[in-house]
């Protein structure tokens, strides 16, 4: 059975959400790895002679939470996409009202997690950049990537990675919001009560015309 149009659009959005979530998790994990496991979000940078160093970072669990939330939601999108592709092609199954309500609840939780992750990335990166700029060694945080860091190579592309992770999270948030709207539309359409045809309905007249022939109008 072919999936409804709204469900097909929903699966396309899940595919895009998978890419955004996976990219955000990868960029943040790569940045945390370049700082030897320390979380640079809300971190404090200090000047050591002519090089910069991350003197104090946030708890690693903060970056683990953001990367983990993005990664788990991306995995959920991928598994859900594969399940419905398999179901529509092989098993010929369709989502029922209970499954739709569960999916709607998961989407609401996903929106909350992505919103929190995006805000943490936004304000955490901003706090790190303010700390870097306060050292008066560069005019922008992106230029700080060109300055030597201690240990060597620690801050390589840190700002680009964090900026990409943040942008991916905001796009991911929009995608999940659209998914939630589509699921609400599907739930409302399925909850519309069925009304049987009555004699005055145009559909009733067309059906009876097929069975007994059109009625003759009397002057």
C-alpha positions in Angstrom: 0.0 0.0 0.0 1.4 3.4 -0.9 2.0 5.7 2.0 -0.1 8.9 2.3 1.4 12.1 0.8 1.9 13.7 4.3 3.7 10.6 5.5 6.0 10.6 2.5 6.9 14.2 3.2 7.4 13.3 6.8 9.9 10.6 5.8 11.8 13.1 3.6 12.0 15.4 6.6 13.3 12.6 8.7 16.1 12.0 6.2 17.1 15.6 6.4 16.9 15.6 10.2 19.2 12.5 10.2 21.8 14.4 8.2 21.6 17.5 10.4 21.8 15.6 13.7 24.7 13.4 12.6 26.6 16.4 11.3 26.1 18.3 14.5 27.2 15.4 16.6 30.2 14.8 14.5 31.4 18.4 14.5 31.0 18.7 18.3 32.8 15.4 18.9 35.6 16.4 16.7 36.0 19.7 18.5 36.0 18.1 21.9 38.6 15.6 20.7 40.9 18.4 19.5 40.8 19.8 23.0 41.9 16.5 24.5 38.4 15.6 25.7 37.7 18.9 27.4 34.4 20.6 26.5 35.2 24.0 25.0 31.6 25.3 25.4 31.5 28.1 28.0 35.3 27.7 28.2 37.9 30.2 29.3 41.0 30.9 27.1 44.2 32.3 28.4 47.3 33.7 26.6 50.5 31.8 27.1 53.3 33.9 25.5 52.2 34.0 21.9 49.8 31.0 22.0 46.4 30.5 23.3 45.3 27.7 25.7 42.0 26.5 27.0 42.6 27.0 30.7 39.2 26.0 31.9 36.5 24.1 30.0 33.0 22.9 30.9 32.3 19.4 32.2 32.8 16.9 29.4 29.2 15.7 30.1 27.9 18.9 28.6 29.3 18.1 25.2 28.4 14.5 25.6 24.8 15.6 26.2 24.6 17.8 23.1 26.4 15.3 20.9 24.5 12.4 22.3 21.1 14.0 21.9 21.9 14.9 18.3 23.3 11.5 17.5 20.5 9.5 19.1 17.8 11.6 17.3 19.7 11.1 14.1 19.8 7.3 14.7 16.1 7.3 15.5 15.4 9.1 12.2 17.5 6.6 10.2 15.8 3.6 11.8 12.4 5.0 11.3 13.1 5.8 7.7 14.4 2.3 7.0 11.4 0.8 8.9 8.8 2.6 6.8 10.6 2.0 3.5 10.7 -1.7 4.3 7.1 -1.8 5.6 5.7 0.1 2.5 7.6 -2.1 0.1 7.5 -5.6 1.8 4.9 -5.9 4.5 2.4 -3.4 3.2 1.7 -1.9 6.7 0.3 1.4 7.7 0.6 3.5 10.9 -2.4 3.4 13.1 -3.8 6.1 15.5 -1.8 4.8 18.5 1.4 4.7 16.6 0.8 8.3 15.4 0.2 9.5 18.9 3.5 7.8 20.0 5.3 9.4 17.1 3.8 12.8 18.0 5.0 12.5 21.6 8.5 11.6 20.5 8.6 14.5 18.1 7.7 16.9 20.9 10.5 15.5 23.1 12.9 15.7 20.1 12.0 19.4 19.6 12.8 20.1 23.3 16.2 18.3 23.1 17.2 19.9 19.8 16.2 23.4 21.1 18.3 22.9 24.3 21.2 21.6 22.3 21.1 24.6 19.9 21.0 27.1 22.7 23.9 25.4 24.5 25.9 25.6 21.3 25.0 29.2 20.7 25.7 30.6 24.1 28.6 28.2 24.8 30.4 29.2 21.7 29.7 32.9 22.3 31.2 32.6 25.9 34.3 31.0 24.5 34.7 33.6 21.9 34.3 36.4 24.4 37.1 34.9 26.5 39.4 34.6 23.4 38.7 38.2 22.3 39.4 39.5 25.8 43.0 38.5 25.3 43.4 41.2 22.6 45.3 38.8 20.3 42.7 38.7 17.5 39.7 40.7 16.2 37.4 37.7 15.7 36.9 34.2 16.9 37.4 32.7 13.4 40.8 34.4 13.2 41.8 32.7 16.5 41.9 29.4 14.6 45.1 30.7 12.9 46.8 31.4 16.2 49.0 28.7 17.7 47.4 26.9 20.6 49.0 25.0 23.5 49.3 22.1 23.1 50.1 22.5 19.4 47.1 22.1 17.1 44.6 22.0 19.9 42.3 24.8 18.6 42.4 23.9 14.9 39.1 24.7 13.2 37.3 24.8 16.6 35.2 27.8 15.7 34.2 26.4 12.3 33.2 23.1 13.8 31.1 24.7 16.6 29.5 27.1 14.2 28.6 24.3 11.8 27.2 22.2 14.7 25.0 25.2 15.8 23.7 25.9 12.3 22.8 22.2 11.9 21.0 22.2 15.2 18.8 25.2 14.2 18.0 23.6 10.9 17.2 20.4 12.7 14.9 22.2 15.0 12.9 23.6 12.1 12.7 20.2 10.5 11.3 18.6 13.7 8.8 21.4 14.1 7.5 20.8 10.5 7.3 17.0 11.3 5.2 17.8 14.4 2.8 19.9 12.4 2.4 17.2 9.8 1.7 14.6 12.5 -0.9 16.8 14.1 -2.5 17.3 10.7 -2.6 13.5 10.2 -4.0 13.0 13.7 -6.8 15.5 13.1 -7.7 14.0 9.7 -7.9 10.5 11.2 -10.0 11.7 14.2 -12.7 13.3 11.9 -15.8 11.3 12.5 -17.3 9.4 9.6 -20.8 10.5 8.6 -22.9 8.1 6.5 -24.5 9.4 3.3 -28.0 10.8 3.5 -30.6 11.3 0.8 -29.9 14.9 0.4 -26.1 14.5 -0.2 -24.8 14.8 -3.8 -22.8 11.6 -3.3 -26.1 9.7 -2.4 -27.7 10.9 -5.7 -24.8 9.8 -7.8 -24.7 6.4 -6.2 -28.4 5.8 -6.7 -28.3 7.0 -10.3 -25.7 4.3 -11.0 -27.9 1.7 -9.5 -31.5 2.6 -10.5 -30.9 5.2 -13.1 -31.3 9.0 -13.0 -34.6 10.3 -11.6 -36.9 12.1 -14.0 -37.9 15.6 -13.0 -41.6 16.3 -13.0 -42.9 19.7 -14.1 
